[in-house]
Amino acid sequence: MNTPPPEPEGARSRIALAAEALFVLAVLAAVFVYSFRPNWDIDIFWHIATGRWISDNLALPRTDLFSATDPSRPWHTFQWLYEVLVYQVEARAGFVWVRLLHTGLFVAAFALWWRTFRQTIPGRVAAAFLLILALVLSGDRFRVRPEVFNFFFAALTLPALLGWGEVDGRPRRRTLALVGVVAAFWANIHAGGALWLVMSAAAVACGRFVAWLADPADRDVRRRLGGSLMLAAAATLPMLPMPGFVVGVVTAFTMYEGSMALIPEWHPPAAYFQASMAGNLTFHHVVCGLVPYLVLAGVGALVIAGLLRHTWRGFVRRTDPGLVALAGLMALLAAHTARFIYLDALALAALAVAYRGRLAASLSSVGVKLGVLVATMALAGVSYQKSIVVDRHGLTRAVSGMANDLEPDTFPVAASDTIAAMGLQGRILQFASWGGYLIGRHWPDCTVFSDGRGNFTDDERLVIEETGAPYRRAEALEAAWRKYPFDIVVFPPPVFPLLTWDRADWMLIHRDATAEVFLRLSPGNATNLQRALAWWRAVGLDVPDAPADAERDYLAVLSEQHLRREDVHLSLENAAARAESEDPRTATAGSFEVAMILFDSGRYDLAATYFRKSLDSGFRHSTSGLYLAWSLFLDGDVARARTALVDTVLAPDLQSRRDFGPLRFKGRKILDLLSARLGFSSTPPAPPSPAPPP
């Protein structure tokens, strides 16, 4: 049998280089698609507004100019240069170029990471594994926010921290110059993130100080320690005189302590396993929730094993304690908060350089290489599944959605359009995640209760928590207004879950699928009321002067518009046809569907008729019964609502029958609220006790 001649070494090398190039291009393309998505982050808008203020005033703000509760409270931005940059880009080129700026920096960061991994870590397979791991752990960080510069500057300075290009154990002058320049810019772009460079350089210096303690007479050790101290100085000294650096860092840590409980990204990585924080469990959640603790445990195990086998002097002589300290620092940061889990890829890179010889020996085995390659491919699948399948609903929608600046239904765009068109001014109490967007749209005409900066007191934090709970919101809004009188309320619908409110205190001025806007009817807010009425009249709605009557007319228009929508009209026709079916179950289901469409459109009188029809079939259907009573209540017939609730939901004889429409979470909550408004408990009355035997 003829065997083919062995492939020339040069040909294999060219194939390997081509495969490496294709891999890197694929990863960078993935980073582009992942990061150039419609914006969903809540902070960029207040950053742009801050940049506008700085550009207009040529100064840094010292008080919280965005606050609706206390605009005189101290606040110092620690990202002023970033804010000026994004404001100028947005003002001159549009928001799409702000998105492109961030995407370009993310792509550049991953390109630099690959270059560093490839130059410092033995083997393409290990470098590829670390790059894909970084991609997975960065999945939640691809946002339009200043953190992108943390990625980019960390990628620029990582080679210096790993000792790449050192001469006789000391960094070159151009390396020190690069670190110094980056430090100066970083301190103004994101002072909080710049601390990573300071801490990392200090960790390397501390580790090499331990090596010096073990061998104080060793010239190489002394040179490496001196080089580390020079690097730490280059990383730290340029930051100190930067405007707002020190006071901004203090502000950042102060806000972090007050707001970390409300911001999921500041929770430990274990939060990835909590549905309340991260949603349904996926492979991405498992990787992000486990890796930080595994890496930290791995660093600890290496140190403990080295100390037990060689004593501390022997351990530091056999490795580079500076790099081990660097890996430990980044592993600690990653395990402390989910925001920093991507640092685990850098921690593993530091370990790979520190244990380069052992790693190279391990990777000489084909089996080990194959195992690392399989793990790399699995991680790539996890990344794609999270960023494309789950977040973007497929590659086609991901690519087509790039044209949108904002993620649909994420921000109250139409509600903000109404506020702007009406010319409303004043203090806004809003859904916590919308504060930054409303600042960007309406400041300085309007201020907000809170935003992503977390610059609020403990008492204000409680207000955010209480008003954020829909089924306690009515009482929470009243309590909040007495403490912090506000003018405008903006929340996801329904602001009042029972769909009714005190018309003497509130007037609905906007409703859509994303947000509702209410005006507080107080003497201090009379101007906004007049502006709202004037705008309605300007667009052709002949509303009266009385707020309750004007709101009634507005709701009637909304109802008519909803029913005229093509999709709603088609659904109503289909449901009405089903309601006329000769099959009792089909007719019951059709009547219920008609009733729900009418209820959602605000036609409570007609909805009650169809809810009653769905119940006339004799099936027990608690949801129909609840909505029948609710419709009657909203239509003003309290007596019939009370009777309907007892007869169709709470009656004792119903409890033993099969329920074809049991109440879910929302239904039970509405039952509690409606029962309280109708004057009795939602607990079914106890059946009468049997008579005692004679």
C-alpha positions in Angstrom: 0.0 0.0 0.0 1.4 3.4 -1.0 1.5 5.9 1.8 1.5 9.7 1.1 4.7 11.5 1.9 4.9 13.4 5.2 3.6 16.9 5.0 6.4 19.5 4.9 6.9 21.3 8.2 6.4 24.7 6.4 3.0 23.6 5.1 1.9 22.5 8.5 3.0 25.8 9.9 1.1 27.7 7.2 -2.1 25.7 7.9 -1.7 26.4 11.6 -1.3 30.1 11.1 -4.3 30.2 8.7 -6.4 28.3 11.3 -5.2 30.7 14.0 -6.1 33.7 11.9 -9.5 32.3 11.1 -10.1 31.6 14.8 -9.1 35.2 15.8 -11.2 36.7 13.1 -14.2 34.6 14.2 -13.8 35.7 17.8 -13.5 39.3 17.0 -16.5 39.1 14.7 -18.4 37.5 17.6 -17.3 40.4 19.9 -18.5 42.9 17.3 -22.0 41.2 17.0 -22.3 40.8 20.8 -21.4 44.3 21.6 -22.9 46.2 18.7 -26.4 45.5 19.9 -29.2 48.0 20.6 -28.4 49.7 23.8 -30.1 48.3 26.9 -27.8 49.7 29.6 -29.4 52.3 31.9 -26.4 54.6 32.6 -25.2 56.0 29.3 -27.9 58.7 29.1 -26.9 60.4 32.4 -23.3 60.2 31.4 -24.1 62.1 28.2 -26.1 64.7 30.2 -23.1 65.1 32.6 -20.8 65.6 29.6 -23.2 68.3 28.3 -23.1 70.1 31.6 -19.3 69.9 31.8 -18.9 71.1 28.2 -21.3 74.0 28.9 -19.8 75.0 32.2 -16.1 74.0 31.7 -16.1 72.7 35.3 -16.8 69.5 37.1 -20.1 69.2 39.1 -19.8 69.2 42.8 -23.5 68.6 43.7 -26.1 66.2 42.5 -27.7 68.3 39.8 -29.9 65.4 38.6 -31.6 64.7 42.0 -35.3 65.4 42.6 -34.9 64.9 46.3 -31.7 66.8 47.2 -29.9 68.6 44.4 -27.5 70.2 46.9 -26.1 66.9 48.1 -22.4 66.4 47.3 -21.6 64.4 44.1 -18.4 64.2 42.2 -18.1 62.4 38.9 -15.1 60.1 38.5 -15.7 59.6 34.7 -15.7 63.2 33.5 -13.5 62.7 30.4 -15.6 59.7 29.2 -18.7 61.8 29.7 -17.4 64.7 27.7 -16.3 62.3 25.0 -19.6 60.5 24.6 -21.5 63.8 24.7 -19.4 65.3 22.0 -19.7 62.1 19.8 -23.5 61.9 20.3 -24.0 65.7 19.7 -21.9 65.7 16.5 -22.5 62.2 15.0 -25.5 60.6 16.7 -25.9 57.8 19.2 -25.0 55.1 16.7 -21.4 56.4 16.8 -21.4 56.2 20.5 -22.3 52.5 20.1 -19.6 52.1 17.5 -17.0 53.7 19.7 -17.7 51.1 22.4 -17.8 48.2 20.0 -14.5 49.2 18.6 -12.9 49.3 22.0 -14.3 45.9 22.9 -12.9 44.4 19.7 -9.6 46.1 20.3 -9.4 44.8 23.8 -10.0 41.2 22.7 -7.4 41.6 19.9 -4.9 42.8 22.5 -5.7 40.0 24.9 -5.1 37.5 22.1 -1.7 39.1 21.3 -0.7 38.9 25.0 -2.0 35.4 25.5 -0.2 34.2 22.4 3.1 35.8 23.2 3.2 34.9 26.9 1.4 31.5 27.2 2.9 28.3 25.6 0.7 26.9 22.9 -2.1 28.2 20.7 -4.6 25.9 22.3 -4.2 27.3 25.8 -4.3 30.9 24.5 -7.5 30.1 22.6 -9.1 28.6 25.7 -8.3 31.8 27.7 -9.7 34.0 25.0 -13.0 32.1 24.7 -13.2 32.0 28.5 -12.8 35.8 28.6 -15.6 36.0 25.9 -18.0 33.9 28.0 -17.2 35.7 31.3 -17.7 39.1 29.5 -21.1 38.2 28.2 -22.9 40.6 30.6 -20.4 43.4 30.2 -20.9 44.2 26.6 -22.6 47.5 27.3 -22.5 51.1 26.2 -20.9 52.4 29.4 -17.4 53.6 30.5 -16.5 50.1 31.7 -15.4 49.5 28.1 -12.3 51.5 28.8 -11.5 49.3 31.7 -11.4 46.4 29.2 -9.3 48.3 26.7 -6.8 49.8 29.2 -6.5 46.5 31.1 -5.6 44.9 27.8 -3.0 47.6 27.0 -1.3 47.2 30.4 -1.5 43.5 31.0 1.7 42.7 29.1 3.6 45.1 31.4 2.1 43.4 34.5 3.0 40.0 33.2 6.6 41.1 32.6 6.5 40.8 28.8 9.5 42.7 27.3 11.4 43.1 30.6 15.2 43.6 30.3 17.2 42.1 33.2 14.0 41.9 35.3 13.0 45.6 34.7 10.4 47.1 32.4 11.7 49.1 29.4 11.3 52.9 29.4 8.7 52.8 26.7 6.7 50.3 28.8 6.8 52.6 31.8 5.8 55.5 29.5 2.9 53.6 28.1 1.7 52.7 31.6 2.1 56.3 32.8 0.1 57.7 29.9 -2.6 55.1 30.2 -2.8 55.7 34.0 -3.3 59.5 33.4 -6.1 58.9 30.9 -7.7 56.1 32.9 -7.9 58.3 36.0 -10.1 60.7 34.1 -12.0 58.2 32.0 -13.0 55.9 34.9 -11.2 56.5 38.2 -12.8 53.6 39.9 -11.7 51.2 37.2 -8.2 52.8 37.1 -7.7 51.4 40.7 -7.4 48.0 39.0 -4.1 49.1 37.5 -2.8 50.5 40.8 -3.9 47.4 42.7 -2.4 45.0 40.1 0.9 46.7 40.0 1.0 46.8 43.8 0.2 43.1 43.9 3.1 42.3 41.6 5.4 44.5 43.7 4.3 42.8 47.0 4.8 39.4 45.6 8.3 40.3 44.5 9.0 41.9 47.9 8.3 38.5 49.4 10.8 37.0 47.0 13.4 39.6 48.1 12.8 38.6 51.7 13.6 35.1 50.8 16.8 36.0 48.9 17.8 39.6 49.8 21.3 39.2 48.3 20.2 37.9 44.9 20.7 40.6 42.3 18.1 39.3 39.9 15.5 39.3 42.7 16.5 42.9 43.6 16.3 44.0 40.0 12.8 42.4 39.6 11.6 44.1 42.8 13.0 47.4 41.7 11.3 47.0 38.3 8.0 46.2 40.0 8.3 49.3 42.2 9.0 51.4 39.1 5.9 50.0 37.4 3.8 50.6 40.4 5.0 54.2 40.5 4.2 54.7 36.8 0.7 53.3 37.4 -0.1 55.4 40.5 1.7 58.8 40.4 0.1 60.1 37.2 -3.4 59.4 38.6 -3.1 61.4 41.8 -3.1 65.0 40.4 -5.9 64.3 38.0 -9.0 66.5 38.5 -11.7 64.7 40.5 -9.7 61.4 40.9 -9.4 61.2 44.7 -12.7 62.7 45.6 -14.4 60.8 42.7 -13.1 57.5 44.0 -14.4 58.4 47.5 -17.8 59.2 45.9 -17.7 55.9 44.0 -17.1 53.8 47.1 -19.7 55.7 49.1 -22.4 55.1 46.5 -21.3 51.4 46.1 -21.9 50.8 49.8 -25.4 52.3 49.5 -26.6 50.8 46.3 -25.0 47.4 45.9 -28.0 45.6 47.3 -30.2 47.0 44.5 -27.8 46.4 41.6 -27.4 42.8 40.5 -24.0 43.2 38.9 -22.5 44.1 42.3 -23.7 40.8 43.9 -21.3 37.8 44.2 -21.2 35.4 41.3 -23.4 33.0 43.2 -26.2 35.3 42.3 -26.2 33.7 38.8 -27.9 30.7 40.4 -30.7 32.9 41.8 -33.7 33.2 39.5 -34.6 36.5 41.1 -31.3 38.0 40.0 -30.4 36.2 36.8 -33.6 34.6 35.5 -33.9 31.0 34.3 -30.7 28.9 34.7 -28.6 28.4 31.6 -25.1 27.0 30.9 -23.8 30.6 30.9 -25.1 31.1 34.4 -23.4 27.9 35.5 -20.1 28.9 34.0 -20.2 32.4 35.4 -21.5 31.3 38.8 -18.8 28.5 39.3 -15.6 29.7 37.5 -14.8 32.6 39.9 -14.8 30.2 42.9 -13.0 27.5 41.1 -10.2 29.9 40.0 -9.9 31.3 43.5 -9.8 27.8 44.9 -7.2 26.9 42.3 -4.9 29.8 43.2 -5.2 29.0 46.9 -4.5 25.3 46.3 -1.3 26.1 44.3 0.0 28.4 47.0 -0.8 26.0 49.8 0.7 23.0 47.9 3.8 25.0 47.2 4.2 26.1 50.8 3.7 22.6 52.1 6.1 21.0 49.7 8.9 23.6 49.6 8.4 26.0 52.6 7.8 29.6 51.7 11.4 30.3 50.6 11.4 27.3 48.4 8.1 28.2 46.9 9.0 31.8 46.0 12.3 30.6 44.5 10.5 28.1 42.2 7.9 30.5 40.7 7.2 34.2 40.3 5.4 35.3 43.4 4.5 38.6 41.8 2.4 36.9 39.2 0.9 34.5 41.7 -0.1 37.6 43.8 -1.5 39.2 40.6 -3.6 36.1 39.9 -4.8 36.0 43.5 -5.9 39.6 43.4 -7.9 39.2 40.2 -9.4 35.9 41.4 -10.5 37.7 44.6 -12.1 40.5 42.7 -13.9 38.1 40.4 -15.2 36.1 43.3 -16.3 39.2 45.2 -18.6 40.6 42.6 -20.2 39.4 39.3 -19.1 42.6 37.6 -15.5 41.5 37.6 -15.7 37.8 36.7 -14.0 38.4 33.4 -10.8 39.0 35.3 -10.6 35.3 35.9 -9.3 34.9 32.4 -6.5 37.4 33.2 -5.8 35.6 36.5 -5.4 32.3 34.6 -3.1 34.1 32.2 -0.9 35.3 35.1 -0.8 31.7 36.5 0.1 30.3 33.0 3.1 32.7 32.8 4.1 31.9 36.4 4.0 28.2 35.7 5.0 28.3 32.1 7.3 25.4 32.2 4.8 23.0 33.8 2.1 24.2 31.4 4.3 23.6 28.4 5.1 20.1 29.6 1.4 19.3 30.1 0.4 20.6 26.7 2.9 18.4 25.0 0.4 15.6 25.5 -2.0 15.2 22.6 -4.7 14.1 25.0 -4.4 17.2 27.1 -4.5 19.4 24.0 -7.6 17.6 22.8 -9.3 18.1 26.1 -8.5 21.8 26.2 -9.7 22.1 22.6 -13.0 20.4 23.5 -13.4 22.7 26.5 -12.8 25.7 24.3 -15.4 24.6 21.8 -17.9 24.0 24.6 -17.3 27.4 26.0 -17.8 28.9 22.5 -21.1 27.2 22.4 -22.1 28.6 25.8 -21.1 32.1 24.6 -23.2 31.8 21.4 -26.2 30.4 23.2 -26.2 33.2 25.8 -25.4 36.2 23.6 -27.2 35.2 20.4 -29.9 32.6 21.1 -31.1 33.8 24.5 -30.4 37.5 24.4 -31.0 38.2 20.7 -33.4 35.4 19.7 -31.2 34.1 16.9 -28.4 35.3 14.6 -30.8 36.7 12.0 -32.6 39.0 14.5 -29.3 39.9 16.1 -27.9 41.2 12.9 -31.1 42.9 11.8 -31.4 44.5 15.2 -28.1 46.3 15.0 -29.8 49.2 13.2 -31.7 50.0 16.3 -30.1 52.4 18.8 -32.2 51.2 21.7 -33.5 47.8 22.7 -37.2 47.8 22.0 -39.5 48.1 25.0 -36.5 48.6 27.4 -37.0 52.4 27.9 -40.1 54.6 28.2 -39.6 56.2 24.8 -43.2 57.0 23.9 -43.9 58.1 27.5 -40.9 60.5 27.3 -42.1 61.8 23.9 -45.4 62.7 25.6 -43.6 64.4 28.6 -41.5 66.4 26.2 -44.5 67.3 23.9 -46.5 68.5 26.8 -43.5 70.5 28.1 -43.8 69.1 31.6 -41.3 70.1 34.2 -40.6 69.1 37.8 -39.6 66.1 39.9 -40.1 62.6 38.6 -40.5 59.5 40.7 -39.8 56.6 38.3 -39.0 53.0 37.8 -35.5 52.6 39.1 -34.0 51.4 35.8 -35.3 54.4 33.9 -33.7 57.2 35.9 -30.7 57.6 33.6 -32.9 57.6 30.4 -35.2 60.2 31.8 -32.2 62.4 32.8 -30.9 62.1 29.2 -34.3 63.0 27.7 -35.6 65.7 30.2 -32.9 67.2 32.3 -32.7 70.1 33.3 -36.5 70.6 32.9 -37.0 67.5 35.0 -35.0 65.8 37.8 -35.4 62.2 38.9 -35.7 60.3 42.2 -32.8 57.9 41.5 -30.6 56.6 38.7 -27.9 54.1 38.1 -25.3 56.1 40.1 -26.9 54.9 43.3 -26.5 58.3 44.8 -29.3 58.1 47.4 -29.9 57.8 51.1 -31.0 54.7 53.0 -34.5 56.2 53.3 -34.6 56.9 49.6 -33.5 53.3 48.9 -36.5 52.1 50.9 -38.8 54.2 48.8 -37.3 52.7 45.6 -37.9 49.2 47.0 -41.5 49.9 48.2 -42.6 51.7 45.0 -41.0 49.0 42.9 -43.4 46.4 44.4 -46.6 46.7 42.2 -49.0 45.3 44.7 -47.9 47.7 47.4 -47.4 50.7 45.1 -50.6 52.7 45.9 -49.8 53.0 49.6 -46.0 53.4 48.8 -46.6 56.3 46.5 -48.7 58.1 49.0 -46.0 57.6 51.7 -43.3 58.7 49.3 -45.1 61.8 48.2 -45.5 63.0 51.8 -41.7 62.7 52.3 -40.5 63.8 48.8 -43.3 65.7 47.0 -42.9 64.8 43.3 -44.9 65.9 40.3 -44.7 63.1 37.7 -44.8 59.3 38.1 -43.4 57.0 35.4 -43.6 53.2 35.9 -44.3 50.1 33.8 -48.0 49.4 33.4 -50.1 49.2 35.4 -48.8 51.7 37.9 -51.9 50.9 40.0 -52.4 47.1 39.6 -56.1 47.3 40.5 -56.5 49.8 37.5 -58.2 52.4 39.7 -56.8 55.3 41.6 -58.0 58.3 43.5 -58.9 60.8 40.8 -58.5 63.6 43.3 -54.8 62.9 43.6 -53.8 61.4 40.2 -54.4 61.9 36.5 -53.2 59.5 33.9 -51.7 61.4 30.9 -50.0 58.5 29.0 -50.4 54.8 28.7 -48.7 52.3 26.4 -47.3 48.7 26.6 -44.1 49.9 28.2 -45.0 52.8 30.6 -47.7 54.8 32.2 -47.3 58.4 33.2 -49.3 60.1 36.0 -49.5 63.7 37.2 -49.9 64.3 40.9 -52.8 66.7 41.3 -51.3 69.1 43.8 -51.4 72.9 43.9 -47.7 73.0 43.1 -48.2 71.0 40.0 -51.1 73.0 38.5 -48.9 74.3 35.6 -48.1 70.8 34.4 -51.8 70.0 34.6 -52.6 72.9 32.3 -49.8 72.0 29.9 -51.2 68.4 29.7 -54.8 69.6 29.0 -53.5 72.2 26.4 -51.5 69.5 24.6 -54.5 67.1 24.4 -56.6 69.9 22.9 -53.8 70.7 20.5 -53.9 67.2 19.1 -57.6 67.2 18.7 -59.0 65.8 22.0 -61.7 68.2 23.2 -61.2 67.5 26.9 -62.9 69.5 29.7 -61.1 71.4 32.4 -61.9 68.9 35.2 -58.9 66.5 35.5 -61.1 63.4 36.1 -63.4 64.2 33.1 -60.4 64.9 30.9 -58.8 61.6 31.9 -62.0 59.8 31.2 -62.1 61.1 27.7 -58.4 60.2 27.2 -59.1 56.6 28.3 -62.0 56.4 25.9 -59.7 57.4 23.1 -57.1 54.8 24.2 -59.8 52.1 24.3 -61.0 52.9 20.8 -57.5 53.0 19.4 -56.7 49.6 21.0 -59.8 47.9 19.6 -59.0 49.3 16.1 -55.6 47.7 16.0 -55.5 45.1 13.3 -54.1 42.4 15.5 -56.6 43.1 18.3 -59.5 43.3 15.9 -58.6 39.9 14.3 -58.2 38.3 17.7 -61.6 39.6 18.7 -63.3 38.2 15.6 -61.8 34.8 16.1 -62.7 34.7 19.8 -66.2 35.8 19.0 -66.6 33.0 16.5 -65.4 30.5 19.1 -67.8 31.9 21.6 -70.7 30.8 19.3 -69.5 27.2 19.0 -71.9 24.4 19.9 -69.2 22.7 21.9 -69.6 24.0 25.5 -65.9 24.1 26.3 -65.0 25.9 23.0 -67.8 28.4 23.6 -66.7 29.0 27.2 -63.1 29.5 26.1 -64.1 31.8 23.3 -66.3 33.9 25.6 -63.4 34.2 28.0 -61.1 35.3 25.3 -63.5 38.0 24.1 -63.9 39.2 27.6 -60.2 39.5 28.2 -59.7 41.5 25.0 -62.5 43.8 26.0 -61.1 44.1 29.5 -57.6 44.9 28.2 -59.1 47.6 26.1 -60.9 49.2 29.0 -64.4 48.2 28.0 -65.3 46.8 31.4 -69.1 47.0 30.8 -68.9 44.7 27.8 -66.2 42.5 29.4 -68.5 41.7 32.3 -71.2 40.4 29.9 -68.8 37.9 28.3 -67.2 36.9 31.6 -70.7 36.1 32.8 -71.4 34.2 29.6 -68.3 32.1 30.1 -69.5 31.2 33.6 -73.0 30.4 32.5 -71.8 27.1 31.1 -71.5 25.8 34.7 -67.7 25.2 34.7 -65.9 26.5 37.7 -63.4 29.1 36.5 -62.0 31.2 39.3 -60.2 33.5 36.8 -63.4 34.4 35.0 -65.1 34.9 38.3 -62.4 37.3 39.5 -62.4 39.2 36.3 -66.2 39.4 36.3 -66.2 41.0 39.8 -63.2 43.2 38.8 -65.0 44.4 35.7 -68.1 45.3 37.6 -66.0 47.1 40.2 -64.2 49.1 37.6 -67.5 49.9 36.0 -68.8 51.4 39.3 -71.2 48.6 40.3 -69.7 47.8 43.7 -72.7 45.8 45.0 -72.8 43.4 42.0 -69.0 43.1 42.1 -69.2 42.0 45.8 -71.9 39.4 45.0 -70.1 38.1 41.9 -66.8 37.7 43.8 -68.5 35.6 46.6 -70.7 33.5 44.2 -68.0 32.7 41.6 -64.7 32.6 43.6 -65.2 32.5 47.4 -68.3 30.5 47.9 -67.6 27.4 50.1 -69.4 25.0 47.7 -67.0 25.9 44.9 -63.9 24.7 46.8 -64.6 21.0 46.1 -65.2 21.3 42.4 -62.6 21.1 39.7 -61.3 24.6 38.8 -60.7 25.1 35.0 -59.3 28.5 35.6 -57.3 28.5 38.9 -55.8 31.8 40.0 -52.1 32.2 39.4 -49.8 34.6 41.2 -51.2 37.8 39.7 -54.7 36.6 40.1 -54.2 35.9 43.8 -52.7 39.3 44.3 -55.6 41.0 42.5 -58.0 38.9 44.6 -56.4 40.3 47.8 -56.6 43.9 46.6 -60.1 43.6 45.2 -61.4 41.9 48.3 -59.9 44.6 50.5 -61.6 47.3 48.4 -64.9 45.4 48.6 -64.7 45.1 52.3 -64.1 41.5 53.1 -61.3 38.9 53.3 -60.2 36.9 50.3 -60.1 33.7 52.4 -63.1 31.5 51.5 -65.7 31.4 54.3 -65.4 28.3 56.4 -68.2 25.7 55.8 -70.7 25.4 58.7 -69.7 22.8 61.4 -71.9 19.7 61.4 -74.5 19.6 64.1 -73.4 17.5 67.2 -75.1 14.1 67.4 -78.1 14.0 69.7 
